[in-house]
Amino acid sequence: MTMRRSTLAITINLYGHLFKDSADEAVLALSHALDQAASGWANREQGNGGVLRAA
């Protein structure tokens, strides 16, 4: 017997609470990566070659 659900929404509704901390960590990591990328583009536009610097 398989435990497949008919839609992803059903699976998330049933099991999403188990992964809340993981989702929060993923959002923070993505936010940090986007901030670094934006910083790199700003440096490139200012003539710094788009070098990313450590935060």
C-alpha positions as CSV (number, residue, x, y, z in Angstrom):
1,M,0.0,0.0,0.0
2,T,1.4,3.4,-0.9
3,M,1.0,6.6,1.0
4,R,0.6,8.9,-2.0
5,R,-1.7,11.8,-1.8
6,S,-3.7,13.1,-4.8
7,T,-2.1,16.6,-4.6
8,L,0.9,18.3,-3.1
9,A,-1.5,20.6,-1.1
10,I,-2.9,17.6,0.7
11,T,0.5,16.3,1.6
12,I,1.6,19.8,2.9
13,N,-1.6,20.1,4.9
14,L,-1.0,16.8,6.5
15,Y,2.8,16.9,7.1
16,G,3.8,20.6,6.7
17,H,4.0,21.2,10.5
18,L,6.8,18.7,10.6
19,F,9.0,20.8,8.4
20,K,8.3,24.4,9.7
21,D,11.8,24.9,11.0
22,S,13.3,23.6,7.7
23,A,11.2,26.0,5.7
24,D,12.2,29.0,7.9
25,E,15.9,28.0,7.5
26,A,15.4,27.7,3.7
27,V,13.8,31.2,3.5
28,L,16.7,32.7,5.5
29,A,19.3,31.0,3.3
30,L,17.5,32.2,0.1
31,S,17.2,35.7,1.5
32,H,21.0,35.8,2.4
33,A,21.9,34.5,-1.1
34,L,19.7,37.1,-2.8
35,D,21.2,39.9,-0.7
36,Q,24.7,38.7,-1.7
37,A,23.7,38.6,-5.3
38,A,22.2,42.1,-5.2
39,S,25.4,43.4,-3.5
40,G,27.4,41.8,-6.3
41,W,25.3,43.5,-9.0
42,A,25.6,46.9,-7.1
43,N,29.4,46.4,-7.0
44,R,29.5,45.6,-10.7
45,E,27.5,48.7,-11.6
46,Q,29.9,50.8,-9.5
47,G,32.9,49.4,-11.5
48,N,34.1,46.9,-8.8
49,G,33.9,43.9,-11.2
50,G,30.9,42.4,-9.3
51,V,33.1,40.8,-6.7
52,L,31.1,39.4,-3.8
53,R,32.4,40.2,-0.4
54,A,31.9,38.2,2.8
55,A,29.3,39.5,5.1
